Each structure stands twice: as structure tokens, then as C-alpha cells.
């Protein structure tokens, strides 16, 4: 799809990756409504986009759906929905606190599912829905069992959504490696295991937008090439 002129909502725009995508989409001519849970963190993006932010609670699917509907109403429809929300937690699988696991699944699975599902009816033919999962969907990692499970669940759901919508819109599942966004420092619980050298979020932004322009289905990490590869 073409990004110039694309009516877009970016959910999770308050994070490093969401903010980077928002700014680059605007630079490429898209009209972007930024969305997040903290209006203060979105203030600079409101100024950059010229659009008021939509605010939502990532643990409340109804709030997630309402944010997408509000953006679509404001723009007269959507061409692109980007979901870049997520949270981490660490520790042995058998020691995971039930409340932490519940929040992980709410933010990493139920919220993105609600946002993507709400976006599909608004997205014009030939448009796209882009959702950030993670490399953990393919490589579940010790001391990150529940976190890995959320990413696998989300990727599985996106695969079905892609098949169901294949004749009308693209559904892109982005599974990047560990990034330099500092997500591990804001974990709900536990200390992160030894992690690889972080990959630059700015390069992920570039790769995502190239994949959208190519109507790709997945964007996955190739450890040999040390790069994200569209498929």
C-alpha cells in the first residue's frame, strides 16, 4: 500500500517504537492519529501530527476498541492500523504471579486483538493492519515463559486474521528481536535474563514501513543476516 495520504492510527505511540513509527509516517505524508494511555507522553506527537490523541486503557478491550473507532470517525475511515503496545515480565515459569500473568495477557494479547479487530471494518480495501508481537513467538525463552506465551498467542491469532482477510487487506505480524527501547527496564515483575545486544528500534521502523509498502505478511528476525526479513 502507499503511505502518502494514508489515514492511520498508531496505538502505543507513547513508546519508543510507536513514536518513531508515528513521526516517520507523518514524514512520508500519512495523516496519523497517535494513541496511548498517557496524554502527557503524546503531547509532542500531537504537535507533530496536528491530530489530537486518542487515549485508552491497554488492559480494557472495550477502551482499546473505542480508541480505534474514535480515530476512524475522525479521519473518515482508515487505511492503516498500527498496534505497538506491550509489556514484559520475567522469572521462572512456576513462580509467576497470577495477577502478573493476567496483566501480561491483557496488554499483550487481548488488547492488541481488540484493536486489530476493531480496525478491520474501518480499513479500506488494500489497506493494512500491523501488529507488533516479538521474536519470542518463535523462540520461547527461559525465565520469560508467560511473556513468550503471550507473543505466541498473538501471532497465532494474527495468522488466522490474515487468512480471513486475505482478499481485502494485509495483516502484518512484526516479530523483532530484543530492541533498544528499554522495555526490559519497565517490566511488571522480575529481572531480565541475559539478553543479546539490542537491535536499533529506528531500523525496525524502517523495516516495518518497507514491509507495509510491499504488502508483506510477516517481518521476522534472521539471525544469520542479523536483519528483519519480510515474508
Long-range contacts (C-beta under 8 A, 24 or more apart in sequence): 1-79, 1-80, 1-126, 1-127, 1-128, 1-170, 1-212, 1-213, 1-215, 2-213, 3-28, 3-29, 3-30, 3-80, 3-209, 3-212, 3-213, 4-28, 4-29, 4-30, 5-29, 5-30, 5-31, 5-79, 6-30, 6-31, 6-79, 6-80, 6-127, 7-31, 7-75, 7-76, 7-77, 7-78, 7-79, 7-80, 8-32, 8-33, 8-78, 8-79, 8-80, 8-81, 8-82, 9-33, 9-34, 9-35, 9-54, 9-67, 9-68, 9-71, 9-72, 9-75, 9-78, 9-80, 9-81, 9-82, 9-119, 10-34, 10-35, 10-82, 10-84, 11-35, 11-36, 11-54, 11-56, 11-64, 11-67, 11-68, 11-81, 11-82, 11-83, 11-84, 11-85, 11-115, 12-36, 12-58, 12-82, 12-83, 12-84, 12-85, 12-86, 12-132, 13-42, 13-45, 13-53, 13-84, 14-38, 14-41, 14-42, 14-45, 15-84, 15-85, 15-86, 15-181, 15-183, 16-179, 16-180, 16-181, 16-182, 16-201, 17-84, 17-132, 17-179, 17-181, 17-201, 17-204, 17-205, 18-82, 18-84, 18-85, 19-45, 20-201, 20-202, 20-204, 20-205, 21-82, 21-84, 21-205, 21-208, 21-209, 22-48, 22-49, 23-48, 24-205, 24-206, 24-209, 25-80, 25-82, 25-209, 28-209, 30-80, 31-75, 33-71, 33-74, 33-75, 35-67, 35-71, 58-85, 58-87, 58-106, 58-107, 58-111, 59-103, 59-106, 59-107, 59-111, 60-111, 61-110, 61-111, 61-113, 61-114, 62-114, 64-111, 64-112, 64-114, 64-115, 64-118, 65-114, 65-115, 65-117, 65-118, 67-115, 68-115, 68-118, 68-119, 68-122, 69-118, 69-122, 72-119, 72-122, 77-122, 77-123, 77-124, 78-119, 78-122, 78-123, 78-124, 78-127, 79-123, 79-124, 79-126, 79-127, 79-128, 80-123, 80-127, 80-128, 80-129, 80-130, 80-212, 81-115, 81-116, 81-119, 81-120, 81-122, 81-123, 81-127, 81-128, 81-129, 81-130, 82-130, 82-131, 83-112, 83-115, 83-116, 83-129, 83-130, 83-131, 83-132, 84-132, 85-111, 85-112, 85-115, 85-132, 86-112, 86-132, 86-134, 86-183, 87-183, 87-186, 87-187, 87-188, 88-144, 88-147, 88-183, 88-184, 88-186, 88-187, 88-188, 88-192, 89-144, 89-146, 89-147, 89-187, 89-188, 89-189, 89-190, 90-143, 90-144, 90-147, 90-184, 90-187, 90-189, 90-190, 90-191, 90-192, 90-193, 91-143, 91-189, 91-190, 91-191, 92-143, 92-145, 93-145, 93-146, 96-145, 96-146, 96-189, 97-189, 100-146, 100-188, 100-189, 101-146, 103-188, 104-146, 104-147, 104-150, 104-188, 105-146, 105-150, 105-153, 108-147, 108-150, 108-151, 108-154, 109-150, 109-153, 109-154, 109-157, 112-154, 113-154, 113-157, 116-158, 116-161, 116-171, 117-161, 120-161, 120-165, 120-169, 123-169, 125-168, 125-169, 126-168, 126-169, 127-169, 127-170, 128-169, 128-170, 128-171, 128-172, 128-212, 128-215, 129-161, 129-165, 129-169, 129-170, 129-171, 129-172, 130-172, 130-174, 130-208, 130-212, 131-158, 131-171, 131-172, 131-173, 131-174, 132-174, 132-176, 133-158, 133-173, 133-174, 133-175, 134-175, 134-176, 135-175, 135-176, 135-177, 135-178, 135-220, 135-221, 137-173, 137-175, 138-175, 138-220, 138-221, 141-193, 142-193, 143-190, 143-192, 143-193, 144-192, 144-193, 151-175, 162-217, 170-212, 170-215, 170-216, 170-217, 171-217, 172-208, 172-211, 172-212, 172-216, 172-217, 172-218, 172-219, 173-217, 173-218, 173-219, 174-204, 174-208, 174-211, 174-218, 174-219, 174-228, 175-218, 175-219, 175-220, 175-221, 176-204, 176-219, 176-221, 176-228, 177-221, 179-204, 203-228, 204-228
